[in-house]
Amino acid sequence: MLRKGLVPIILLMICLLCPAGCKKSSPESGPAEEAVKTAAKYAEDAQREINEDNMAAELEKIEDALTREESEQP
């Protein structure tokens, strides 16, 4: 008898509590949209960052990055 009364109560509680579910966490703080650089933006950055004084060092950085990338590929 107790079982017949207890089962509907438990089912009712489950039905009422399931839609509530877990609280959704707030979105992480940070940029809503990640900015995508265009070719023009890359060219503008290169003009600003690379000059005759650091040209050799920048070229060396690019060559090292390419060498590492080639060695990582199977």
C-alpha positions, 0 to 999 in steps of 0.5 A: 500500500505504501508503495502505491502511494510513494511511487506517484509522489516520486514520479511527480517530484521528478516531473516537476524538478527535471524541467528546472535542470541545472543552472546555466552558467553565465557566459565567460567574460571575453570578446563576444566575437573574435576579430578576423584579420584580413590580408590588408590588416596583415600588410598594415601590421607588417609595414608598421612592425618590420623596418630595415633595422629588424628585417633580418631578425623578422626573417629569421623568425619566419624561417624558424617557424616554417622549419618547426612546422615542417618538422612537425608534419608526419 
